[in-house]
Amino acid sequence: MFALEWCEFCWSVRKMFAEAGIPYHSVDLDSVALQDNNLGGDIRVVLRNLTGAPTIPQIFVAGKHIGGATETFDAFNDRSIHDRLTEAGVAFDADMQRDAYSFLPTWLHPR
């Protein structure tokens, strides 16, 4: 997962992963560790060129691009990400049925 520490969409994906028991590694592009020589910014440019997507987060499973937050939520809800995780040998709670979009910040939910 390529993410930003302060991003609510990144937080939402992290919350969903935690509830589903999906282990992940996050490369936080705005972290202190990636500030030297603008390494985080440089990675973001490469990531955009690779995926064609300017948005963060960007999620990969076993090196295969899933997409951003909404694509990841769609893949969880239609269970296609379950297949990728299983193929990659990643253990997770396949029985977790919660709508992935419920992890978004409340200000985005319909009123």
Buried (B, 14 or more C-beta within 10 A) or exposed (E): BBBBEEBEBBBBBBBBBEBBEBEBEBBBBBBEEBEEEEEBEEBBEEBBEEBEBEBBBBBBBEEEBBBBBBBBBBBBBEEEBBEBBEEEEBEBEEEBEEEBBEBBEEEEEEE
